[in-house]
Amino acid sequence: MSAWTRAAIEALGPVTDVPTVASILLVNKDTVYAQIRRGEWTATRVLTLGRKIKIPTRDLIALLYAPEPDSQVTPAVPAQCQHGTSVQVADVEPHTSCGCTPADSAVIRPLRGA
């Protein structure tokens, strides 16, 4: 099979073999076997049944067809004043991002120990 669709993968049943997984992922089956043998295969779970190696099709579907993110994402509401303050300069003008006015006057103060 040249083009694997989601429906075709789901029709494989609960598990499939390594040559089929390699065909779906467009890689050589020997590469998949070698990665499984070395413990480097992290794409899916590996079920070893005696000498047989099976791959859950659910894992393949999750790998290839990631779930859609929620379309209604609620943006985080920033706190009243999330801007950096300088120990040397204090503003008297309201900040444009939050509208707050610092209590100190706009003066340049020397750093401690300077």
N, C-alpha and C positions, 0 to 999 in steps of 0.2 A: 504494500500500500504506500503510495507516494505522499499523499496529503492526509495527515491525521486531523480529524475534527474532534471537538469535545464529545459529540455524540458517539463517534467511533471509539474513543477511549473509554467512555462510560459503558459501552456495549461489551467491553472485554471481560467484564465481571469484576469481582472484588480484588483479584490479584492478577498479575501478568508476569511473563518471564523476561529475562534480561535481553534477549534478542529483540523482543517487541519494544521494550523501553528504549533500546539503542536506536531502533527505527524511528520511534516517535521523536526522540531528541536529536536525530540526525548525526549520531556519532557511531563509531565502530563498537560492536558488541565486546570485542576483546578489551577495549579501553574501559568499558563499564565493569567487566569482570575483574580487571586488574585493580581498579580503584576500590571495588568491594573487598577484594582479597587483602589489600594493604590498609583497609580501614579509612580510606580517603573519600569514600562516597558519602556525601552529606546532602544530596539533593532530595532523597526520599528515605523512608525506612527500608530496611532489608530484612526479609523473612527467610531464614534458612531452615529448610525442612529436610533433614538428612543431607544429601548431596545437592538437592534442588534449591535454587535461589528464586524467591518470588518477591515482587515489588507491588505494594498496594496501589491500585489505580486511583484511589482517593488522593494519595500523595502526589501522583503525577498531575492530576487535575488542579490541585492546590498550587503546584509549582508553575504550571503553564497558564492557569487562569486565576490569577489572584483576585480575591473578592473586591468588588467595587467599593471605593471609599464612600462614606456618607456624603450625599450632595448638600445636606444642610449642616455644615460645620459651624458651630457657634464660636465666633472669635473671642479670644480672651480679652477681658476688659482691663486695661491697665489701671493701676492705682492712681490716686490723685496726682502724685508728683514722682515720676520715675526718671528724673534727670540727674546727671552727675553734678555734684556740688564741688566747688573748688575751695580749698582752705585759704587761698590767697585772694580771690576776687569774689565779692558778693554783689549781686545785682539789686537794683531797686525797681527795675521795670518788670512787669508781669512776664512770665514765660509764655511764649506763643503756644507751646504744646499743651500746657495744663492750666495756664491762667493764674497760677499762684504768684504771690509776691513775697520774696524773702524778707525777713525782718531786718537784716543788717543793711547798712548803706553801702554804696558802691565805692569801696576803698580797697587799695592794695595793701595787704598786710604782710610783714616779713614772716618767713617760715620760722618755726621754732629752731633754735640752735644755730641760726644763720647769722 
